[in-house]
Amino acid sequence: MNDTPVLEVKNLGIDFGGLTAVNRFNIKVNKHQIVGLIGPNGAGKTTVFNMLTKVYNPSRGTIELNGREINSLSTVEVCKAGIARTFQNIRLFDHLSVIDNVLIGMHNSINYDTFNGIIRSRKYRKEEKEAYQKALDLLNIFKLQDLKDHIASSLPYGAQRRLEICRALATNPSLLLLDEPAAGMNPSETAELMNTIKDIRDHFDIAILLIEHDMKFVMGICEEITVLNYGTTLAVGTPEEIQNNEDVIKAYLGGA
């Protein structure tokens, strides 16, 4: 049995000029696990995601994905290695169709070269057909298959959120980072998203690390939670332990 964590972060930190935004951050996410990263606004949560995906280069510390250090990789290489993410603000190709947004996410698995694409060879046609079917299968999981030909910007807000997650999964990740996936959703949409995320974890057998301010959502879906405050780790524990942690209540939950 392979006990190597999908993600292991050790003493991660980043400085912007003379300001330390995140310092000595540690987290471990195991296969098939859903882990939450919470804390007040400005605590450094999205900065952590940006370091994990190499939008920012950490000033110190190490990031290991499936036992491999990935500090030296570029953003594109990190994606190919197995980390996919969504953003606080939805980032779709607004003027493309729903299915084209998902197909774009499949660049990691396309193996034909430019020449095969130009001449539309048998290899090209085979891979395009397989990619299209996989995109349809993903859209079906998110109940978006009937909207496949709609322009992405025409979708309701909740459907756009689901489409962004769908596109991230198209990269075939081993770790999915979700940055406030329930933001802007009504209670019904949020409850449905909770079930969808659990289904994603089970169906794709992946690990999920998420940032979220909706504490009902976090406590209902996460098996472990790390709390950030002023760029440092305030607490780590199960949802029950975090809910009863006096430091967390004082710094964050008491005002939530």
C-alpha contacts under 8 A as a table, 3 or more apart, distances in Angstrom:
res1	aa1	res2	aa2	distance
4	T	30	N	7.49
4	T	66	N	6.26
4	T	67	G	6.20
5	P	8	E	6.20
5	P	28	K	6.58
5	P	29	V	5.85
5	P	30	N	4.45
5	P	31	K	6.34
5	P	65	L	7.61
5	P	66	N	5.99
5	P	67	G	7.03
6	V	28	K	7.81
6	V	29	V	5.84
6	V	30	N	5.25
6	V	31	K	5.58
6	V	64	E	7.91
6	V	65	L	5.49
6	V	66	N	4.49
6	V	67	G	7.31
6	V	174	S	7.12
6	V	175	L	6.89
6	V	207	A	6.98
7	L	27	I	7.70
7	L	28	K	5.59
7	L	29	V	5.05
7	L	30	N	6.79
7	L	63	I	7.39
7	L	64	E	5.73
7	L	65	L	4.80
7	L	66	N	6.23
7	L	67	G	7.77
7	L	175	L	7.62
8	E	26	N	7.54
8	E	27	I	5.89
8	E	28	K	4.49
8	E	29	V	6.52
8	E	63	I	6.12
8	E	64	E	5.13
8	E	65	L	6.68
8	E	67	G	7.89
9	V	12	L	6.52
9	V	25	F	7.20
9	V	26	N	5.04
9	V	27	I	5.17
9	V	28	K	6.35
9	V	61	G	7.53
9	V	62	T	5.86
9	V	63	I	4.70
9	V	64	E	6.26
10	K	24	R	7.30
10	K	25	F	6.55
10	K	26	N	4.81
10	K	27	I	7.06
10	K	61	G	5.58
10	K	62	T	5.31
10	K	63	I	6.63
11	N	23	N	7.01
11	N	24	R	3.88
11	N	25	F	4.92
11	N	26	N	5.50
11	N	60	R	7.16
11	N	61	G	4.66
11	N	62	T	6.86
12	L	22	V	7.34
12	L	23	N	6.16
12	L	24	R	5.10
12	L	25	F	4.75
12	L	26	N	6.56
12	L	58	P	6.79
12	L	59	S	7.72
12	L	60	R	5.64
12	L	61	G	4.03
12	L	62	T	6.15
12	L	63	I	7.64
13	G	20	T	7.63
13	G	21	A	7.45
13	G	22	V	4.83
13	G	23	N	4.19
13	G	24	R	5.64
13	G	25	F	6.43
13	G	58	P	5.82
13	G	59	S	5.67
13	G	60	R	5.24
13	G	61	G	6.23
14	I	20	T	6.09
14	I	21	A	5.90
14	I	22	V	5.41
14	I	23	N	6.60
14	I	57	N	7.67
14	I	58	P	4.97
14	I	59	S	4.52
14	I	60	R	6.63
15	D	18	G	6.62
15	D	19	L	5.46
15	D	20	T	4.31
15	D	21	A	5.73
15	D	22	V	7.26
15	D	58	P	8.00
15	D	59	S	6.27
16	F	19	L	5.16
16	F	20	T	6.35
16	F	21	A	6.91
20	T	23	N	6.70
20	T	231	G	7.63
21	A	44	G	6.34
21	A	47	T	7.79
21	A	230	Y	7.44
21	A	231	G	5.42
22	V	25	F	6.84
22	V	44	G	6.05
22	V	47	T	7.59
22	V	48	V	7.51
22	V	230	Y	7.52
22	V	231	G	4.00
22	V	232	T	6.09
23	N	231	G	5.89
23	N	232	T	5.59
24	R	61	G	7.54
24	R	232	T	6.65
24	R	233	T	7.83
25	F	231	G	7.91
25	F	232	T	6.28
25	F	233	T	6.30
26	N	233	T	7.78
27	I	226	T	7.61
29	V	33	Q	6.49
29	V	34	I	7.75
29	V	35	V	6.76
29	V	207	A	6.89
29	V	208	I	7.86
29	V	209	L	7.47
30	N	33	Q	5.50
30	N	207	A	6.58
31	K	205	D	7.46
31	K	206	I	6.11
31	K	207	A	5.15
32	H	201	R	6.15
32	H	202	D	7.21
32	H	205	D	5.61
32	H	206	I	5.10
32	H	207	A	4.69
32	H	208	I	7.59
33	Q	201	R	7.68
33	Q	206	I	7.51
33	Q	207	A	4.95
33	Q	208	I	6.26
33	Q	223	E	6.96
34	I	201	R	7.78
34	I	207	A	6.04
34	I	208	I	4.73
34	I	209	L	5.93
34	I	210	L	7.68
34	I	221	I	7.14
34	I	222	C	5.10
34	I	223	E	5.83
34	I	224	E	7.16
35	V	208	I	6.25
35	V	209	L	4.85
35	V	210	L	6.39
35	V	222	C	5.16
35	V	223	E	5.93
35	V	224	E	5.01
35	V	225	I	5.65
35	V	226	T	7.76
36	G	209	L	5.79
36	G	210	L	4.99
36	G	211	I	5.96
36	G	212	E	7.42
36	G	218	V	6.51
36	G	222	C	5.76
36	G	223	E	7.89
36	G	224	E	6.33
36	G	225	I	4.52
36	G	226	T	6.19
37	L	45	K	6.81
37	L	209	L	7.15
37	L	210	L	5.95
37	L	211	I	4.93
37	L	212	E	7.19
37	L	225	I	5.85
37	L	226	T	4.98
37	L	227	V	5.92
37	L	228	L	7.23
38	I	45	K	7.08
38	I	211	I	5.84
38	I	212	E	6.23
38	I	213	H	6.80
38	I	225	I	7.28
38	I	226	T	6.39
38	I	227	V	4.95
38	I	228	L	6.18
39	G	43	A	5.91
39	G	45	K	7.34
39	G	213	H	7.76
39	G	227	V	5.39
39	G	228	L	4.96
39	G	229	N	5.84
39	G	252	Y	6.26
40	P	43	A	5.48
40	P	228	L	7.63
40	P	229	N	6.61
40	P	251	A	7.74
40	P	252	Y	5.91
41	N	44	G	7.88
42	G	45	K	7.55
42	G	230	Y	7.11
43	A	228	L	5.74
43	A	229	N	4.75
43	A	230	Y	4.66
43	A	231	G	5.21
43	A	232	T	7.87
44	G	47	T	5.04
44	G	48	V	6.26
44	G	228	L	6.97
44	G	229	N	7.51
44	G	230	Y	6.88
44	G	231	G	5.05
45	K	48	V	5.21
45	K	49	F	6.67
45	K	211	I	7.00
45	K	228	L	6.96
45	K	231	G	7.93
46	T	49	F	4.93
46	T	50	N	6.14
46	T	179	D	7.22
46	T	211	I	7.81
47	T	50	N	4.93
47	T	51	M	6.25
47	T	56	Y	7.77
48	V	51	M	5.12
48	V	52	L	6.22
49	F	52	L	5.03
49	F	53	T	6.25
49	F	177	L	7.39
50	N	53	T	5.26
50	N	54	K	5.86
50	N	55	V	4.85
50	N	56	Y	5.48
51	M	54	K	4.78
51	M	55	V	5.97
51	M	56	Y	4.82
51	M	57	N	5.90
51	M	58	P	5.92
52	L	55	V	7.83
52	L	63	I	7.07
53	T	56	Y	7.64
53	T	75	T	5.66
53	T	78	V	6.15
53	T	79	C	7.44
53	T	83	I	7.08
53	T	84	A	8.00
54	K	57	N	5.58
54	K	58	P	7.97
54	K	71	N	7.85
54	K	73	L	7.43
54	K	74	S	6.13
54	K	75	T	5.03
54	K	78	V	7.36
55	V	75	T	6.30
57	N	71	N	7.81
58	P	61	G	7.05
58	P	71	N	7.92
62	T	69	E	6.85
62	T	70	I	7.85
62	T	71	N	6.36
63	I	69	E	5.63
63	I	70	I	5.85
63	I	71	N	5.92
64	E	67	G	5.47
64	E	68	R	5.02
64	E	69	E	4.21
64	E	70	I	5.85
64	E	71	N	7.89
65	L	68	R	5.17
65	L	69	E	6.35
65	L	70	I	6.71
65	L	81	A	7.88
65	L	82	G	7.84
69	E	72	S	7.91
70	I	73	L	5.40
70	I	78	V	7.11
73	L	76	V	7.95
73	L	77	E	5.56
73	L	78	V	5.98
74	S	77	E	5.05
74	S	78	V	6.09
75	T	78	V	5.15
75	T	79	C	6.40
76	V	79	C	5.18
76	V	80	K	6.37
77	E	80	K	4.99
77	E	81	A	6.02
78	V	81	A	4.91
78	V	82	G	6.46
78	V	83	I	6.04
79	C	82	G	5.33
79	C	83	I	4.93
79	C	84	A	5.81
79	C	171	T	7.40
79	C	173	P	7.56
80	K	83	I	7.32
80	K	108	N	5.94
80	K	171	T	7.53
80	K	173	P	7.99
81	A	173	P	7.77
82	G	171	T	7.76
82	G	172	N	6.89
82	G	173	P	4.20
82	G	174	S	5.06
82	G	175	L	6.21
83	I	173	P	5.32
83	I	174	S	6.37
83	I	175	L	4.99
83	I	176	L	6.00
83	I	177	L	7.34
84	A	168	A	5.41
84	A	169	L	7.10
84	A	171	T	6.91
84	A	173	P	5.79
84	A	175	L	6.50
84	A	176	L	5.06
84	A	177	L	6.08
85	R	165	I	7.77
85	R	168	A	6.00
85	R	176	L	5.71
85	R	177	L	4.40
85	R	178	L	5.73
85	R	179	D	7.45
86	T	90	I	7.51
86	T	91	R	7.84
86	T	164	E	6.42
86	T	165	I	6.36
86	T	168	A	6.81
86	T	177	L	6.39
86	T	178	L	5.16
86	T	179	D	5.76
86	T	181	P	7.74
87	F	90	I	5.90
87	F	91	R	6.88
87	F	178	L	6.94
87	F	179	D	5.06
87	F	180	E	7.33
87	F	181	P	7.98
88	Q	179	D	5.26
88	Q	180	E	5.61
88	Q	181	P	7.39
88	Q	183	A	7.64
90	I	160	Q	7.36
90	I	161	R	6.71
90	I	164	E	7.05
91	R	164	E	7.21
92	L	101	N	7.03
92	L	152	A	7.12
92	L	153	S	7.99
92	L	160	Q	7.88
92	L	164	E	6.59
93	F	96	L	5.59
93	F	101	N	6.31
93	F	152	A	6.92
94	D	97	S	7.92
94	D	151	I	6.82
94	D	152	A	5.03
94	D	153	S	4.66
95	H	151	I	5.84
95	H	152	A	6.36
95	H	153	S	6.52
96	L	100	D	6.15
96	L	101	N	6.53
96	L	151	I	5.51
96	L	152	A	6.10
97	S	100	D	5.14
97	S	101	N	6.35
97	S	148	K	6.64
97	S	149	D	5.31
97	S	150	H	5.27
97	S	151	I	4.26
97	S	152	A	5.46
98	V	101	N	5.31
98	V	102	V	6.76
98	V	147	L	6.79
98	V	148	K	4.86
98	V	149	D	5.98
98	V	150	H	5.86
98	V	151	I	6.00
98	V	152	A	5.14
98	V	163	L	7.34
99	I	102	V	5.13
99	I	103	L	6.16
99	I	135	A	6.55
99	I	136	L	7.36
99	I	139	L	7.73
99	I	148	K	4.92
99	I	149	D	6.54
100	D	103	L	4.89
100	D	104	I	6.13
101	N	104	I	5.36
101	N	105	G	6.82
101	N	152	A	7.75
101	N	167	R	6.44
102	V	105	G	5.21
102	V	106	M	6.99
102	V	135	A	5.95
102	V	163	L	7.70
102	V	166	C	6.66
102	V	167	R	4.49
102	V	170	A	6.29
103	L	106	M	5.29
103	L	107	H	7.64
103	L	131	A	6.81
103	L	132	Y	6.91
103	L	135	A	6.21
103	L	167	R	7.62
103	L	170	A	7.37
104	I	107	H	6.08
104	I	167	R	7.64
105	G	108	N	7.54
105	G	167	R	5.25
105	G	168	A	6.42
105	G	169	L	7.73
105	G	170	A	5.04
105	G	171	T	5.29
106	M	109	S	5.66
106	M	110	I	6.72
106	M	131	A	7.20
106	M	170	A	5.16
106	M	171	T	5.13
106	M	172	N	7.80
107	H	110	I	5.36
107	H	171	T	7.00
108	N	171	T	5.85
108	N	172	N	7.75
109	S	171	T	7.39
110	I	127	E	6.93
111	N	127	E	7.80
112	Y	116	N	6.02
112	Y	117	G	6.94
112	Y	123	K	6.78
112	Y	124	Y	6.04
112	Y	127	E	7.74
113	D	116	N	5.46
113	D	117	G	6.39
114	T	117	G	4.96
114	T	118	I	6.16
115	F	118	I	5.10
115	F	119	I	6.32
116	N	119	I	5.39
116	N	120	R	5.59
116	N	121	S	5.22
116	N	123	K	7.13
116	N	124	Y	5.83
117	G	120	R	4.95
117	G	121	S	6.86
117	G	124	Y	5.86
120	R	123	K	7.90
120	R	124	Y	5.54
120	R	125	R	6.37
121	S	124	Y	5.05
121	S	125	R	6.27
122	R	125	R	5.13
122	R	126	K	6.05
123	K	126	K	5.17
123	K	127	E	6.18
124	Y	127	E	5.37
124	Y	128	E	6.06
125	R	128	E	5.18
125	R	129	K	6.06
126	K	129	K	5.25
126	K	130	E	6.27
127	E	130	E	5.06
127	E	131	A	6.03
128	E	131	A	5.05
128	E	132	Y	6.08
129	K	132	Y	5.16
129	K	133	Q	6.30
130	E	133	Q	5.19
130	E	134	K	6.18
131	A	134	K	5.07
131	A	135	A	6.10
132	Y	135	A	5.05
132	Y	136	L	6.27
133	Q	136	L	5.05
133	Q	137	D	6.22
134	K	137	D	4.99
134	K	138	L	6.25
135	A	138	L	5.11
135	A	139	L	6.18
135	A	170	A	7.29
136	L	139	L	5.06
136	L	140	N	6.10
136	L	145	Q	6.24
136	L	148	K	7.88
137	D	140	N	5.08
137	D	141	I	6.54
138	L	141	I	5.24
138	L	142	F	6.71
138	L	166	C	6.32
138	L	170	A	7.63
139	L	142	F	5.18
139	L	143	K	6.04
139	L	144	L	4.83
139	L	145	Q	4.86
139	L	148	K	7.55
139	L	163	L	7.75
139	L	166	C	6.85
140	N	143	K	4.84
140	N	144	L	5.80
140	N	145	Q	4.95
141	I	144	L	7.65
142	F	145	Q	7.78
142	F	162	R	6.45
142	F	163	L	7.59
142	F	166	C	7.22
142	F	196	T	7.41
143	K	146	D	7.55
144	L	147	L	5.30
144	L	148	K	6.49
144	L	159	A	7.58
144	L	163	L	7.71
145	Q	148	K	5.26
146	D	149	D	7.90
147	L	150	H	5.28
150	H	154	S	6.96
150	H	155	L	7.63
151	I	154	S	5.51
151	I	155	L	7.31
152	A	155	L	5.71
152	A	160	Q	6.98
153	S	160	Q	7.67
155	L	159	A	5.89
155	L	160	Q	5.90
156	P	159	A	5.34
156	P	160	Q	6.30
157	Y	160	Q	5.13
157	Y	161	R	6.40
157	Y	184	G	7.72
157	Y	185	M	7.68
158	G	161	R	5.10
158	G	162	R	6.42
158	G	184	G	7.82
158	G	185	M	6.15
158	G	189	E	6.81
159	A	162	R	5.03
159	A	163	L	6.10
160	Q	163	L	4.95
160	Q	164	E	6.23
161	R	164	E	5.25
161	R	165	I	6.56
161	R	181	P	6.87
162	R	165	I	5.19
162	R	166	C	6.12
163	L	166	C	4.82
163	L	167	R	6.13
164	E	167	R	5.16
164	E	168	A	6.32
165	I	168	A	5.06
165	I	169	L	6.30
165	I	178	L	7.86
166	C	169	L	5.18
166	C	170	A	6.40
167	R	170	A	5.04
167	R	171	T	7.24
168	A	171	T	5.79
168	A	172	N	7.82
168	A	173	P	7.80
168	A	176	L	7.57
169	L	172	N	5.46
169	L	173	P	6.31
169	L	176	L	7.58
170	A	173	P	7.89
173	P	176	L	6.39
173	P	206	I	7.37
174	S	205	D	7.92
174	S	206	I	5.06
174	S	207	A	6.31
175	L	206	I	5.92
175	L	207	A	4.89
175	L	208	I	5.69
175	L	209	L	7.43
176	L	206	I	7.35
176	L	207	A	6.35
176	L	208	I	4.81
176	L	209	L	6.32
177	L	208	I	6.00
177	L	209	L	4.99
177	L	210	L	5.63
178	L	181	P	5.80
178	L	208	I	7.46
178	L	209	L	6.37
178	L	210	L	4.52
178	L	211	I	6.23
179	D	210	L	5.83
179	D	211	I	4.87
179	D	212	E	6.77
180	E	183	A	5.44
180	E	210	L	7.00
180	E	211	I	5.14
180	E	212	E	4.45
180	E	213	H	7.02
181	P	210	L	7.82
181	P	211	I	7.72
181	P	212	E	6.97
182	A	185	M	5.51
182	A	190	T	5.77
182	A	193	L	7.33
182	A	212	E	7.16
182	A	214	D	7.40
182	A	217	F	8.00
183	A	212	E	7.75
185	M	188	S	7.90
185	M	189	E	5.63
185	M	190	T	5.83
186	N	189	E	5.31
186	N	190	T	6.10
187	P	190	T	5.00
187	P	191	A	6.15
188	S	191	A	5.25
188	S	192	E	6.30
189	E	192	E	5.09
189	E	193	L	6.08
190	T	193	L	4.99
190	T	194	M	6.28
190	T	217	F	7.37
191	A	194	M	5.20
191	A	195	N	6.66
191	A	217	F	7.78
192	E	195	N	5.30
192	E	196	T	6.23
193	L	196	T	4.83
193	L	197	I	6.08
194	M	197	I	5.31
194	M	198	K	6.43
194	M	217	F	6.96
194	M	220	G	7.91
194	M	221	I	6.54
195	N	198	K	5.21
195	N	199	D	6.16
196	T	199	D	4.96
196	T	200	I	6.08
197	I	200	I	4.93
197	I	201	R	6.25
198	K	201	R	5.14
198	K	202	D	6.29
198	K	221	I	7.53
199	D	202	D	5.12
199	D	203	H	5.78
200	I	203	H	5.14
200	I	204	F	5.76
200	I	205	D	7.58
200	I	206	I	7.75
201	R	204	F	5.65
201	R	205	D	5.25
201	R	206	I	5.25
201	R	207	A	6.50
201	R	208	I	7.14
202	D	205	D	5.06
202	D	206	I	7.36
212	E	215	M	7.38
212	E	217	F	7.74
212	E	218	V	6.61
213	H	218	V	7.71
214	D	217	F	5.33
214	D	218	V	6.34
215	M	218	V	4.90
215	M	219	M	5.85
216	K	219	M	5.32
216	K	220	G	5.92
217	F	220	G	5.19
217	F	221	I	6.23
218	V	221	I	5.50
218	V	222	C	5.68
218	V	239	P	7.95
219	M	222	C	5.91
219	M	239	P	5.33
219	M	240	E	7.91
222	C	225	I	6.73
222	C	239	P	7.06
223	E	238	T	6.03
223	E	239	P	6.82
224	E	236	V	7.33
224	E	237	G	5.54
224	E	238	T	4.57
224	E	239	P	6.28
225	I	236	V	5.72
225	I	237	G	5.53
225	I	238	T	6.00
225	I	239	P	6.36
225	I	242	I	7.20
226	T	233	T	7.09
226	T	234	L	7.70
226	T	235	A	5.90
226	T	236	V	4.47
226	T	237	G	6.73
227	V	233	T	5.86
227	V	234	L	5.38
227	V	235	A	5.18
227	V	236	V	6.32
227	V	248	V	7.45
228	L	231	G	6.06
228	L	232	T	5.53
228	L	233	T	4.65
228	L	234	L	5.49
228	L	235	A	7.43
229	N	232	T	5.52
229	N	233	T	6.34
229	N	234	L	5.99
229	N	251	A	7.56
233	T	236	V	7.68
234	L	247	D	7.46
234	L	248	V	7.08
235	A	242	I	7.25
235	A	245	N	7.97
235	A	248	V	7.14
236	V	242	I	7.18
237	G	240	E	7.82
237	G	241	E	5.55
237	G	242	I	5.83
238	T	241	E	5.12
238	T	242	I	6.18
239	P	242	I	5.15
239	P	243	Q	6.09
240	E	243	Q	5.16
240	E	244	N	6.37
241	E	244	N	5.29
241	E	245	N	6.07
242	I	245	N	5.08
242	I	248	V	6.79
243	Q	248	V	7.56
243	Q	249	I	7.17
243	Q	253	L	7.63
244	N	248	V	7.99
244	N	249	I	7.38
245	N	248	V	5.35
245	N	249	I	6.22
246	E	249	I	5.03
246	E	250	K	6.10
247	D	250	K	5.17
247	D	251	A	6.09
248	V	251	A	5.14
248	V	252	Y	5.56
248	V	253	L	6.15
248	V	254	G	7.91
249	I	252	Y	5.47
249	I	253	L	4.40
249	I	254	G	4.69
249	I	255	G	7.84
250	K	253	L	6.73
250	K	254	G	5.57
250	K	255	G	7.81
251	A	254	G	7.03
251	A	255	G	7.74
252	Y	255	G	5.68
252	Y	256	A	6.33
253	L	256	A	4.90
